[in-house]
């Protein structure tokens, strides 16, 4: 989609659902909605991003979006080979003078986080199976580990997951990833209504005028 917009002028509305391997703004809107509903605001939080940050499009987009709000602090948790790429720091964090930290220790950071955003190791992004197998399972959040986190710290994940969040976390009230999926339905409905310039059937208002 992004290549169409970048290669020639488009005469109508265009939904930028993702930007190649770099971003996923539609998911970032869903994540925004989820954090806003659960935490009450989008500023002055310590946000942890864990696992496959190197090519995590959702992580890149949410980092860029949250960097527009005051007082947010970022903790990027990943092994050396999967860390956040420099261009995200250059484009999103440094221009807005964001405070951020890079570490490999999820357990040590959990007590200090307000929001945790987990991602999966994406096997399809690896050219070497041995490298994938070496890194697969490097982070596994289970209920025992989650007990080290604040009781009001939501756990987000764009899904699907593999083994980075164990199923015993699903029943914890901090597990917010199913709420994310639900919220994503409404975000995408709103995007389509805006694209087609259709009024909300309940309020009668258009999305961009509400």
Secondary structure, DSSP 8 states (H G I E B T S, - for coil): -HHHHHHS--SS------BTTTB-HHHHHHHHHHHHHHHS-SSS-EEEEES--SS-HHHHHHHHHHTTSTT-EEEEE--GGG---HHHIIIIITTTT-EEEEES-HHHHHTT-SEEEE----GGG-S-HHHHHHHTTS--B-HHHHTTS-TT-EEEE-S--SSSB-GGGTTSTTB-HHHHHHHHHHHHHHHHHHHHT-B-TTT--BGGG-
